[in-house]
Structures are given as C-alpha cells and as structure tokens.
Amino acid sequence: MEHVSWITIFLASIPESFFILLIAITSIGCKVDFKKIFVMSIIEGILFYIYMNYLLLPVDIHSWIVTIILILLVYFFFKIDMQSSFISITFSMILSFLIQYLNLICIYVFGMKYNTLLENEIVRILFFYPSLILLGIIAFVIYKKDIVFYKFYMKKENKDYVIDNKTISTMFLILNFIMIVVFDMYVKVFENDIFSLKEKINLIIVACLFLLLFFVLMIMFRFVDRNIKNKYETILIEKSLEDMKKNINILKKQRHDYLRHMQIISSLLDDNKFDSAKEYIDNLTDYINSEAKYIDTGNTFLNAVISLKEEQSKHRQIEFKTNVKSKIVGLKIPNFEICNIVSNIVDNALDSLDEIEQNNKYVELIIYGDELCYIFKIRNNGNKIEFTDRIFEEGFSTKKGKDRGFGLYIVKQTLEKYKSSIFVDSNKEVTEFSIVIPKY
C-alpha cells in the first residue's frame, strides 16, 4: 500500500475534493455554501489519509471509496436525498476521471513511467496539477454560469418527468462503473507501457465516446426540465388571462353600477326630491365603505386585481386587507406583468391559508414608495415557510402535486428583467413578501 503524506492531502486531495463538490452541488440546482464545501473537503482529505496509510485496502477500490465518502458528505451536510447525492457526485467524478486522462497522455509524452511518479511525491503532485487546474476552471464556470443538469428536488409523482430518480440513478451507476473500470485499465496500461501510442489513443477515443454519451444524457434531462417549465409558463399565462377576464367583468360591473346609481340620483334631482337624493347618496356611501370598499392604487388594472382578490378572499373566509400609502404613477413594469406578479403571490398566500385551520386568517397588501422606488408588501398569517432560501428556485415547491415550483421562480425572473427585486421573510406569526421596483 502506497504511503500518502499530508503534503499530498493539502496540495492535491483537498483541492480536488473541493472542486468535485462544487461541481456536484451546483449541477443539481442546490444553493452553494462554500464553508460547508471547504469543511467537507477537509474531512474527505483526513479520511483519505487514514485509509491510504492505515487500512489494508486494495488500491483498485480507491475511486469507489472516494465516491462513497463524498456521497455521504453531500447527504449529511446538504440534507439532500441519497439518490440525488449519488447522481451529483457521480457526475463530478466522471468529469474528474475524464480530465485525469490528460495526465496519462502527459506522462507518455514526457517519456515517464507511471511507477516513477508514484515513487516521487513532488513530481507526482506536479503532474497532477494540470488536471486539477482544469477541473477547477470547469467547476467555477459551472458555478458562475449556474449550469444545472439535474434538479435534486424532482418528484417521482410529477408524471411530466419521463425519467424518474431511480432510472437516472441506475444509468449513472452503470456509467460511473464503466468510467472507473476504464480509468483503472488506463492506469495499468500506462503503468506497464505494454501498448503503443496508437493503441492508447484508441482507448482515449473510447473514453471520449463515454463522455459524449454522458453529455447526451445531461442534455436530455435539461430538455425535459425545460419542457416542464414552458408548460407551466403556459398554464400561468392562461391563468393570468382568466384573471384579466374576471378583472374586466368586475370593471364592467362597477361601471354599470356607477351609471345606474347616477341615473337614480339624477332622476331624484330632476323631480326635486333633494332629501331623497341626499339619503340615497348617504346610503350608497355607507355601502361602499362597508361592503364594496374601493381601493385606488393609481393603476386601474391593479385596482381590478385587488377587487378580484377581495371577492375570492370572502368566499374562502379570509380577510383581505389593503393599505395604499402611495399612488402608483409611471410604473416601469407593464400592467400585465405587475398584475401577474401581485396575483401570483396573493394566490400563494390564499392557498397557504386554505391548508390550515385557524381563526382570523388574513392576507394584507401594502403599497408605498419614496423618491426612488415603489415597495409592495404582501403578508399572511399562515404557516412558516421552512426553506426561504430556496423558495425562488426553479422547480422548488412546498406544495404537493405536479406543475409546481415555477410560479415564484417566474415572478423573480420577471422582476429581475426590470431591475427589480423580491425578498421573503417568514416566521411562526407571519410570512411577508417584499417587492422593490425602482421608479427610474
């Protein structure tokens, strides 16, 4: 068994684990936490030192041991299910294996023997670093570009996903097994130097074919995920159009009621029934203040949305509160977009309140602004949202069923398109969404 010093651990093993974990966490759509990844890398390095120096284990199973350790670390530190942990690490390990093939080519080009590298620790580390640097570059590109190949929160009950987690895990297990076997074979071939350069290049071509198969699978997963998102966007647009139709009907009804009341008042005045006209106006005012409260936000379309949500809240026995402290003038976001944003968040609040049994349920909309921006606050007294750091992630949802987890993601994307922001704060008493829209 080859001895491994702490120099190799700190200069090679820990950096390699860090990059592998960064790729793994990013590629499955999980929020990256560099502190956790760094701690996990150190733990893997320590365990690597222990089993390489003190456990009598065959060198051939080294890759399997590293894979298992990293899977367990992802599972415990990021609280991700075991299948997704396996898929994420397998994805990273396959990339690492393919990159390390370059080392074997370098060894052959420089005319060195593989055993020579094993005997000299410094030389071994130096020849390892080109692949390590390349792995690091790929890791940070994937992180910066937020490249996600597989959603770890994919649910089996979502029938729109044609491939479930078990099938994906099986494919990755087979692919990972092939890559480890091929890599070990390459090491023995270069170590013993029994093949010509042409034969070694042919083996590398075989490895590239596995890489091509690997990326075809990744593209397929992305394609399926994009189809789901597009489908949900269509559903969301249809829902928004339906809401707009209801808003238009409300406006028509309000206009009809307004004209009818004006006709009655005009008729009373024509007949010189001033006292009756005054009484009618007083009664109408009391009715408007108590039953048909009209909220003027400065935006006719948003007024209609609020009226619609008030009606829906009454039917669901939820109080809908509004507090407009600043009229909306010259909003940069199109009317259709802002109505869709407010409607989506209010609907989520109403849905969350429907799931609980309690008195005095409410949703509150507050609109105010200053010289620089408008601020919308939508709060409710429903259950606490446990994963506020992931609530705007694509595909993530606290609700069960299919076609979930894209509404708030689309809301956030829409706001960012107009240089605006959305935040959420949730505790046991209240959940509050805050939308900040610049005026200029």
VENLINPE-V113966 format. One record per residue. N is the residue number from 1. RES is the residue in three letters. SS is DSSP state (hx for helix, st for strand, lp for the rest). PSI is psi as a letter, one per 30 degrees, with the letter a starting at -180 (999 if undefined). Layout:
N:RES:SS:PSI / N:RES:SS:PSI
This chain:
1:MET:lp:k / 2:GLU:lp:k / 3:HIS:lp:k / 4:VAL:lp:k / 5:SER:lp:l / 6:TRP:hx:f / 7:ILE:hx:e / 8:THR:hx:e / 9:ILE:hx:e / 10:PHE:hx:e / 11:LEU:hx:f / 12:ALA:hx:e / 13:SER:hx:e / 14:ILE:hx:e / 15:PRO:hx:e / 16:GLU:hx:e / 17:SER:hx:e / 18:PHE:hx:e / 19:PHE:hx:e / 20:ILE:hx:e / 21:LEU:hx:e / 22:LEU:hx:e / 23:ILE:hx:e / 24:ALA:hx:e / 25:ILE:hx:e / 26:THR:hx:e / 27:SER:hx:f / 28:ILE:lp:g / 29:GLY:lp:g / 30:CYS:lp:k / 31:LYS:lp:k / 32:VAL:lp:k / 33:ASP:lp:j / 34:PHE:hx:e / 35:LYS:hx:e / 36:LYS:hx:e / 37:ILE:hx:e / 38:PHE:hx:e / 39:VAL:hx:e / 40:MET:hx:e / 41:SER:hx:e / 42:ILE:hx:e / 43:ILE:hx:e / 44:GLU:hx:e / 45:GLY:hx:e / 46:ILE:hx:e / 47:LEU:hx:e / 48:PHE:hx:e / 49:TYR:hx:e / 50:ILE:hx:e / 51:TYR:hx:f / 52:MET:hx:f / 53:ASN:hx:f / 54:TYR:lp:f / 55:LEU:lp:k / 56:LEU:lp:i / 57:LEU:lp:k / 58:PRO:lp:k / 59:VAL:hx:f / 60:ASP:hx:f / 61:ILE:hx:g / 62:HIS:hx:e / 63:SER:hx:e / 64:TRP:hx:e / 65:ILE:hx:e / 66:VAL:hx:e / 67:THR:hx:e / 68:ILE:hx:e / 69:ILE:hx:e / 70:LEU:hx:e / 71:ILE:hx:e / 72:LEU:hx:e / 73:LEU:hx:e / 74:VAL:hx:e / 75:TYR:hx:e / 76:PHE:hx:e / 77:PHE:hx:e / 78:PHE:hx:g / 79:LYS:lp:h / 80:ILE:lp:k / 81:ASP:lp:l / 82:MET:hx:e / 83:GLN:hx:e / 84:SER:hx:e / 85:SER:hx:e / 86:PHE:hx:e / 87:ILE:hx:e / 88:SER:hx:e / 89:ILE:hx:e / 90:THR:hx:e / 91:PHE:hx:e / 92:SER:hx:e / 93:MET:hx:e / 94:ILE:hx:e / 95:LEU:hx:e / 96:SER:hx:e / 97:PHE:hx:e / 98:LEU:hx:e / 99:ILE:hx:e / 100:GLN:hx:f / 101:TYR:hx:f / 102:LEU:hx:e / 103:ASN:hx:e / 104:LEU:hx:e / 105:ILE:hx:e / 106:CYS:hx:e / 107:ILE:hx:e / 108:TYR:hx:e / 109:VAL:hx:e / 110:PHE:lp:g / 111:GLY:lp:g / 112:MET:lp:l / 113:LYS:lp:k / 114:TYR:hx:e / 115:ASN:hx:f / 116:THR:hx:e / 117:LEU:hx:e / 118:LEU:hx:f / 119:GLU:hx:e / 120:ASN:lp:j / 121:GLU:hx:e / 122:ILE:hx:e / 123:VAL:hx:e / 124:ARG:hx:e / 125:ILE:hx:e / 126:LEU:hx:e / 127:PHE:hx:f / 128:PHE:hx:f / 129:TYR:hx:e / 130:PRO:hx:e / 131:SER:hx:e / 132:LEU:hx:e / 133:ILE:hx:e / 134:LEU:hx:e / 135:LEU:hx:e / 136:GLY:hx:e / 137:ILE:hx:e / 138:ILE:hx:e / 139:ALA:hx:e / 140:PHE:hx:f / 141:VAL:hx:e / 142:ILE:hx:e / 143:TYR:hx:e / 144:LYS:hx:e / 145:LYS:lp:f / 146:ASP:lp:h / 147:ILE:lp:j / 148:VAL:lp:k / 149:PHE:lp:f / 150:TYR:lp:k / 151:LYS:lp:j / 152:PHE:lp:f / 153:TYR:lp:g / 154:MET:lp:k / 155:LYS:lp:k / 156:LYS:lp:e / 157:GLU:lp:f / 158:ASN:lp:j / 159:LYS:lp:f / 160:ASP:lp:f / 161:TYR:lp:j / 162:VAL:lp:f / 163:ILE:lp:k / 164:ASP:lp:l / 165:ASN:hx:e / 166:LYS:hx:e / 167:THR:hx:e / 168:ILE:hx:e / 169:SER:hx:e / 170:THR:hx:e / 171:MET:hx:e / 172:PHE:hx:e / 173:LEU:hx:e / 174:ILE:hx:e / 175:LEU:hx:e / 176:ASN:hx:e / 177:PHE:hx:e / 178:ILE:hx:e / 179:MET:hx:e / 180:ILE:hx:e / 181:VAL:hx:e / 182:VAL:hx:e / 183:PHE:hx:e / 184:ASP:hx:e / 185:MET:hx:e / 186:TYR:hx:e / 187:VAL:hx:e / 188:LYS:hx:e / 189:VAL:hx:e / 190:PHE:hx:e / 191:GLU:hx:e / 192:ASN:hx:f / 193:ASP:lp:h / 194:ILE:lp:f / 195:PHE:lp:l / 196:SER:lp:l / 197:LEU:hx:e / 198:LYS:hx:e / 199:GLU:hx:e / 200:LYS:hx:e / 201:ILE:hx:e / 202:ASN:hx:e / 203:LEU:hx:e / 204:ILE:hx:e / 205:ILE:hx:e / 206:VAL:hx:e / 207:ALA:hx:e / 208:CYS:hx:e / 209:LEU:hx:e / 210:PHE:hx:e / 211:LEU:hx:e / 212:LEU:hx:e / 213:LEU:hx:e / 214:PHE:hx:e / 215:PHE:hx:f / 216:VAL:hx:e / 217:LEU:hx:e / 218:MET:hx:e / 219:ILE:hx:e / 220:MET:hx:e / 221:PHE:hx:e / 222:ARG:hx:e / 223:PHE:hx:e / 224:VAL:hx:e / 225:ASP:hx:e / 226:ARG:hx:e / 227:ASN:hx:e / 228:ILE:hx:e / 229:LYS:hx:e / 230:ASN:hx:e / 231:LYS:hx:e / 232:TYR:hx:e / 233:GLU:hx:e / 234:THR:hx:e / 235:ILE:hx:e / 236:LEU:hx:e / 237:ILE:hx:e / 238:GLU:hx:e / 239:LYS:hx:e / 240:SER:hx:e / 241:LEU:hx:e / 242:GLU:hx:e / 243:ASP:hx:e / 244:MET:hx:e / 245:LYS:hx:e / 246:LYS:hx:e / 247:ASN:hx:e / 248:ILE:hx:e / 249:ASN:hx:e / 250:ILE:hx:e / 251:LEU:hx:e / 252:LYS:hx:e / 253:LYS:hx:e / 254:GLN:hx:e / 255:ARG:hx:e / 256:HIS:hx:e / 257:ASP:hx:e / 258:TYR:hx:e / 259:LEU:hx:e / 260:ARG:hx:e / 261:HIS:hx:e / 262:MET:hx:e / 263:GLN:hx:e / 264:ILE:hx:e / 265:ILE:hx:e / 266:SER:hx:e / 267:SER:hx:e / 268:LEU:hx:e / 269:LEU:hx:e / 270:ASP:hx:e / 271:ASP:lp:g / 272:ASN:lp:g / 273:LYS:lp:i / 274:PHE:hx:e / 275:ASP:hx:e / 276:SER:hx:e / 277:ALA:hx:e / 278:LYS:hx:e / 279:GLU:hx:e / 280:TYR:hx:e / 281:ILE:hx:e / 282:ASP:hx:e / 283:ASN:hx:e / 284:LEU:hx:e / 285:THR:hx:e / 286:ASP:hx:e / 287:TYR:hx:e / 288:ILE:hx:e / 289:ASN:hx:e / 290:SER:hx:e / 291:GLU:lp:e / 292:ALA:lp:h / 293:LYS:lp:k / 294:TYR:lp:k / 295:ILE:lp:k / 296:ASP:lp:j / 297:THR:lp:f / 298:GLY:lp:f / 299:ASN:lp:j / 300:THR:hx:e / 301:PHE:hx:e / 302:LEU:hx:e / 303:ASN:hx:e / 304:ALA:hx:e / 305:VAL:hx:e / 306:ILE:hx:e / 307:SER:hx:e / 308:LEU:hx:e / 309:LYS:hx:e / 310:GLU:hx:e / 311:GLU:hx:e / 312:GLN:hx:e / 313:SER:hx:e / 314:LYS:hx:e / 315:HIS:hx:f / 316:ARG:lp:g / 317:GLN:lp:h / 318:ILE:lp:k / 319:GLU:st:k / 320:PHE:st:j / 321:LYS:st:k / 322:THR:st:k / 323:ASN:st:j / 324:VAL:st:j / 325:LYS:lp:f / 326:SER:lp:k / 327:LYS:lp:k / 328:ILE:lp:k / 329:VAL:lp:k / 330:GLY:lp:h / 331:LEU:lp:k / 332:LYS:lp:f / 333:ILE:lp:k / 334:PRO:lp:l / 335:ASN:hx:e / 336:PHE:hx:e / 337:GLU:hx:e / 338:ILE:hx:e / 339:CYS:hx:e / 340:ASN:hx:e / 341:ILE:hx:e / 342:VAL:hx:e / 343:SER:hx:e / 344:ASN:hx:e / 345:ILE:hx:e / 346:VAL:hx:e / 347:ASP:hx:e / 348:ASN:hx:e / 349:ALA:hx:e / 350:LEU:hx:e / 351:ASP:hx:e / 352:SER:hx:e / 353:LEU:hx:f / 354:ASP:hx:f / 355:GLU:lp:f / 356:ILE:lp:l / 357:GLU:lp:j / 358:GLN:lp:l / 359:ASN:lp:l / 360:ASN:lp:h / 361:LYS:lp:k / 362:TYR:st:l / 363:VAL:st:k / 364:GLU:st:k / 365:LEU:st:k / 366:ILE:st:k / 367:ILE:st:k / 368:TYR:st:l / 369:GLY:st:l / 370:ASP:lp:a / 371:GLU:lp:f / 372:LEU:lp:e / 373:CYS:st:l / 374:TYR:st:k / 375:ILE:st:k / 376:PHE:st:k / 377:LYS:st:k / 378:ILE:st:j / 379:ARG:st:l / 380:ASN:st:l / 381:ASN:lp:h / 382:GLY:lp:a / 383:ASN:lp:l / 384:LYS:lp:k / 385:ILE:lp:j / 386:GLU:lp:f / 387:PHE:lp:i / 388:THR:lp:f / 389:ASP:lp:f / 390:ARG:lp:g / 391:ILE:lp:f / 392:PHE:lp:g / 393:GLU:lp:k / 394:GLU:lp:k / 395:GLY:lp:f / 396:PHE:lp:k / 397:SER:lp:k / 398:THR:lp:f / 399:LYS:lp:l / 400:LYS:lp:l / 401:GLY:lp:l / 402:LYS:lp:l / 403:ASP:lp:h / 404:ARG:lp:l / 405:GLY:lp:g / 406:PHE:lp:f / 407:GLY:hx:e / 408:LEU:hx:e / 409:TYR:hx:e / 410:ILE:hx:e / 411:VAL:hx:e / 412:LYS:hx:e / 413:GLN:hx:e / 414:THR:hx:e / 415:LEU:hx:e / 416:GLU:hx:e / 417:LYS:hx:e / 418:TYR:lp:g / 419:LYS:lp:h / 420:SER:lp:l / 421:SER:st:l / 422:ILE:st:k / 423:PHE:st:l / 424:VAL:st:k / 425:ASP:st:k / 426:SER:st:k / 427:ASN:lp:a / 428:LYS:lp:f / 429:GLU:lp:e / 430:VAL:lp:k / 431:THR:st:k / 432:GLU:st:k / 433:PHE:st:k / 434:SER:st:k / 435:ILE:st:k / 436:VAL:st:j / 437:ILE:st:j / 438:PRO:st:k / 439:LYS:lp:f / 440:TYR:lp:999
